[in-house]
Amino acid sequence: MSTPISLDLPPATRRVTVETVRGTFAVLEARPEADTAGPAGLGTALLVPGYTGSKEDFILVLGRLAAAGRRVLAVDMRGQYQTPGPDDPGAYNPGQLGADVAALATATGAVHLLGHSFGGLVAREAVLGGGCAPASLTLMCSGPAALPGPRAQELRFMLSLIAGTEPAGLRGKIAEIWHEVLEPQAIADGTPAPIIAFLKERMLANSPAGLATMARHLLAAPDKTGQLAGCGVPELVLYGADDNAWPPSQQAEMAARLSASRVVIPGAAHSPAVEAPAATADALTSFWNAAERDSVPATPRQASQLR
């Protein structure tokens, strides 16, 4: 579970909704302040969170990224926190979620995509599905295929707790998992009470069908590195030196197979945007600036409005 350490929004950041052809999504939008606005050509970036995460996971980097002169959007995917989602499990497979991200890119004019953890599997589907042709793709702490190791064991344990539960009873089962497993863990980790209250609100707001389906896809994701390598999109593989989800060695190998840029963030594990926001924001800004220097993409038509 990704845990933000602050819920205070940076300057010039606001909570908005984005209407797309695939529904309405909750978003945090950060814009450059007047005295830090960069060249007019700087492209918008769209940040996609991971499993059990939300747009708030990016709060500590939003201000820094906007201060470099570009507009940045962090989103709740369908069924996550403040974006509603259906009860149909099929709505949460990576292909469907990737189509959502492509629609968001079109609606907002975003040209840089970033996916964190499970969000990386979703962002690659947005590219492979042909719904968008971004100027860059960043895979942050995301691997080439199914999640391995201890994190995978945690997911299997969670799925075992809900096994056999009727759809109507899933929400109550998720609440039980929060109270009996996740909340005691957060308390033991020394998480401040306001953050625990947010984590509870977020967990209980998530679609139960979405949580179960995303977990199953994380445990069974195929390796699509070869397909992604041929898509012609500049890529960055960024991860913490101590990542405890996909092993750093596996992510380094994926970067080599993609011929992608690679950045390892010292002092960070699986959530560099929380654990080392300054280094993470600097790396992203440098990569996006380089991608824009090397290629001037067509700006997607703004198909809907922020409100």
C-alpha positions in Angstrom: 0.0 0.0 0.0 1.5 3.3 -1.1 1.5 5.8 1.8 1.7 9.5 1.2 3.4 11.5 4.0 1.6 14.7 3.4 -1.9 15.6 2.1 -1.2 19.3 1.7 -1.6 20.4 -1.9 1.3 22.4 -3.4 0.7 25.9 -4.6 -1.2 26.2 -7.9 -2.6 22.6 -7.5 -6.3 21.9 -7.4 -8.7 19.0 -7.3 -10.7 18.8 -10.5 -12.6 16.2 -12.6 -11.9 15.3 -16.2 -14.6 14.2 -18.5 -13.6 11.8 -21.2 -15.4 9.5 -23.7 -14.9 6.7 -21.1 -16.2 8.5 -18.1 -15.3 11.1 -15.5 -12.1 10.9 -13.5 -10.8 12.6 -10.3 -7.6 14.4 -10.9 -5.0 16.6 -9.1 -3.9 19.3 -11.6 -0.7 21.3 -10.9 0.1 24.2 -13.1 3.3 26.4 -13.2 3.0 29.6 -11.2 3.3 32.7 -13.4 7.0 33.3 -12.4 8.0 29.7 -13.1 6.1 29.1 -16.3 8.3 27.5 -18.9 8.2 27.7 -22.7 4.8 27.4 -24.2 5.8 24.1 -25.8 6.3 22.2 -22.6 4.0 19.1 -22.7 1.5 18.1 -20.1 2.3 15.0 -18.0 -0.2 12.4 -16.8 0.7 10.3 -13.7 -1.0 7.0 -13.1 -0.9 5.4 -9.6 -0.4 1.8 -8.6 -2.5 -0.8 -6.9 -4.4 0.5 -3.8 -2.9 3.9 -4.6 -4.4 7.2 -5.7 -3.5 10.6 -7.1 -2.4 11.7 -3.6 0.7 9.4 -3.9 2.2 12.1 -6.2 1.5 15.2 -4.0 5.2 15.7 -3.1 6.4 15.7 -6.7 3.5 17.7 -8.3 4.8 21.1 -7.1 8.3 20.4 -8.1 7.3 19.2 -11.6 5.1 22.2 -12.1 7.8 24.5 -10.9 9.9 23.3 -13.8 7.4 24.9 -16.1 4.9 22.2 -17.1 1.3 21.2 -16.3 1.0 17.9 -14.5 -2.0 15.7 -13.8 -2.3 12.8 -11.3 -5.4 10.6 -11.6 -7.5 8.1 -9.8 -8.1 5.3 -12.2 -11.6 3.9 -12.4 -12.6 2.3 -9.1 -9.8 4.0 -7.3 -10.6 6.4 -4.4 -12.6 9.3 -5.9 -13.2 7.9 -9.4 -16.2 5.6 -9.4 -16.1 2.3 -11.1 -18.6 -0.5 -11.9 -19.1 -3.8 -10.1 -18.1 -5.7 -13.3 -14.6 -7.4 -12.7 -13.9 -7.2 -16.5 -13.8 -3.4 -16.2 -10.6 -3.6 -14.4 -8.3 -5.6 -16.6 -5.2 -3.6 -17.8 -6.5 -3.3 -21.3 -9.7 -1.5 -20.2 -7.8 0.7 -17.8 -5.2 1.4 -20.5 -8.0 2.6 -22.7 -9.1 4.9 -19.9 -5.6 6.4 -19.7 -5.5 6.9 -23.5 -8.9 8.7 -23.2 -7.5 10.9 -20.4 -4.4 11.8 -22.5 -6.7 12.8 -25.3 -9.0 14.8 -23.1 -6.3 16.7 -21.3 -3.7 17.0 -24.0 -1.1 15.0 -22.0 1.9 13.9 -24.0 4.0 12.3 -21.3 2.7 9.2 -19.5 4.0 7.8 -16.2 2.7 4.6 -14.5 3.7 3.6 -11.0 3.8 -0.1 -10.2 0.5 -1.6 -11.4 0.0 1.8 -13.1 3.0 1.0 -15.3 1.2 -2.2 -16.6 -1.8 0.0 -17.3 0.2 2.8 -19.0 2.0 0.4 -21.3 -1.5 -0.9 -22.4 -2.5 2.7 -23.2 0.5 2.7 -25.6 0.2 -0.8 -27.0 -3.5 -0.5 -27.5 -3.0 2.3 -30.0 -5.3 4.7 -28.2 -2.5 7.3 -27.8 1.0 8.0 -29.1 2.7 9.9 -26.3 6.0 11.7 -26.5 7.3 9.5 -23.7 6.5 6.7 -21.3 7.9 6.3 -17.8 7.7 3.0 -15.9 8.3 3.8 -12.3 8.9 0.8 -10.0 7.0 -1.4 -12.5 8.2 -4.7 -13.9 8.0 -6.6 -17.2 5.5 -9.2 -16.0 3.8 -10.6 -13.0 4.8 -9.3 -9.6 7.2 -11.7 -7.8 8.4 -12.3 -4.3 7.0 -11.1 -0.9 4.7 -8.6 -2.5 3.1 -11.3 -4.5 2.6 -13.4 -1.4 0.8 -10.5 0.3 -1.6 -10.3 -2.7 -2.2 -14.0 -2.6 -3.0 -13.7 1.1 -5.4 -10.9 0.5 -7.1 -12.9 -2.2 -7.4 -15.9 0.1 -9.2 -13.7 2.6 -11.9 -12.8 0.1 -12.1 -16.2 -1.6 -15.7 -17.4 -1.8 -17.1 -14.1 -0.8 -20.3 -13.2 -2.7 -20.0 -9.9 -4.7 -22.5 -8.2 -2.4 -20.3 -9.0 0.6 -16.9 -7.9 -0.8 -17.1 -4.4 0.5 -17.6 -5.6 4.0 -14.7 -8.1 3.6 -12.4 -5.3 2.4 -13.4 -3.3 5.5 -12.6 -6.3 7.7 -9.2 -6.6 6.0 -8.5 -2.9 6.7 -9.4 -3.2 10.4 -7.7 -6.5 11.1 -4.6 -6.3 8.9 -3.9 -3.0 7.2 -4.7 -0.5 10.0 -2.7 -2.4 12.7 0.2 -2.5 10.2 0.0 1.2 9.6 -0.1 1.9 13.3 2.9 -0.4 13.9 4.8 1.5 11.2 4.3 4.8 13.0 2.0 6.3 10.4 0.5 9.6 11.7 -3.2 9.5 12.6 -4.3 11.9 9.8 -2.6 9.7 7.2 -4.2 6.6 8.6 -7.6 8.2 8.4 -6.9 9.0 4.7 -5.7 5.5 4.0 -8.9 4.1 5.6 -11.1 6.5 3.6 -9.2 5.6 0.4 -9.3 1.8 1.0 -13.0 1.7 1.8 -13.8 3.9 -1.2 -12.1 1.6 -3.7 -14.2 -0.7 -5.8 -14.0 -4.2 -4.2 -14.3 -5.8 -7.6 -11.4 -3.5 -8.8 -9.2 -4.4 -5.9 -9.7 -8.2 -6.5 -9.3 -8.0 -10.2 -6.2 -5.8 -10.2 -4.6 -8.1 -7.7 -5.2 -11.1 -10.0 -3.8 -9.3 -13.0 -0.7 -8.3 -11.0 -0.1 -12.0 -10.2 -0.6 -13.1 -13.8 0.7 -10.2 -16.0 2.4 -11.5 -19.2 5.8 -10.1 -20.3 5.1 -7.5 -23.0 8.6 -6.0 -23.1 9.2 -7.1 -26.6 6.0 -5.5 -27.9 6.7 -2.3 -26.0 10.3 -2.1 -27.4 8.9 -1.8 -30.9 6.4 0.9 -30.2 8.8 3.8 -31.0 8.0 5.8 -27.8 11.0 7.1 -25.8 11.0 5.2 -22.4 12.4 5.7 -18.9 12.6 3.0 -16.3 12.9 4.6 -12.9 13.0 2.8 -9.6 14.2 3.1 -6.0 17.6 1.5 -5.2 15.8 -0.6 -2.6 12.6 -1.4 -4.4 10.9 -4.3 -2.7 8.3 -5.2 -5.3 9.9 -6.0 -8.7 13.6 -6.6 -8.0 15.9 -3.7 -9.2 17.9 -6.3 -11.3 14.7 -7.3 -13.1 13.8 -3.6 -13.8 17.4 -3.0 -15.1 17.1 -5.9 -17.4 13.8 -4.6 -18.7 15.3 -1.2 -19.4 18.1 -2.9 -21.4 15.5 -4.9 -23.4 13.6 -1.7 -24.1 16.8 0.3 -24.9 15.3 2.7 -22.4 16.8 5.4 -20.2 17.3 4.2 -16.7 17.4 6.1 -13.4 17.9 4.5 -10.0 16.8 6.8 -7.1 19.1 6.4 -4.0 17.4 6.1 -0.7 14.1 5.1 -2.2 12.2 1.8 -2.3 8.9 1.2 -4.1 7.6 4.8 -3.9 10.2 7.3 -5.0 7.7 10.0 -5.5 7.1 9.8 -1.7 10.5 8.7 -0.5 12.8 10.9 -2.6 10.6 13.5 -4.3 13.3 16.0 -5.3 15.5 13.4 -7.0 12.5 11.9 -8.7 11.1 15.2 -10.0 14.5 16.2 -11.3 14.9 12.9 -13.1 11.5 13.1 -14.7 11.9 16.8 -15.7 15.3 16.0 -17.4 13.8 13.0 -19.2 10.7 14.9 -20.4 12.8 17.9 -21.5 15.1 15.5 -23.5 12.1 13.7 -25.1 10.7 17.1 -26.2 14.0 18.2 -27.6 14.3 15.0 -29.7 10.8 15.0 -31.0 8.0 17.5 -31.3 4.8 15.5 -30.9 1.4 16.6 -32.2 -0.7 17.8 -29.3 -3.8 15.7 -28.9 -7.1 17.5 -29.5 -8.6 18.7 -26.2 -11.8 16.7 -26.2 -13.2 17.8 -22.9 -12.8 20.4 -20.2 -11.6 20.4 -16.7 -14.2 21.7 -14.3 
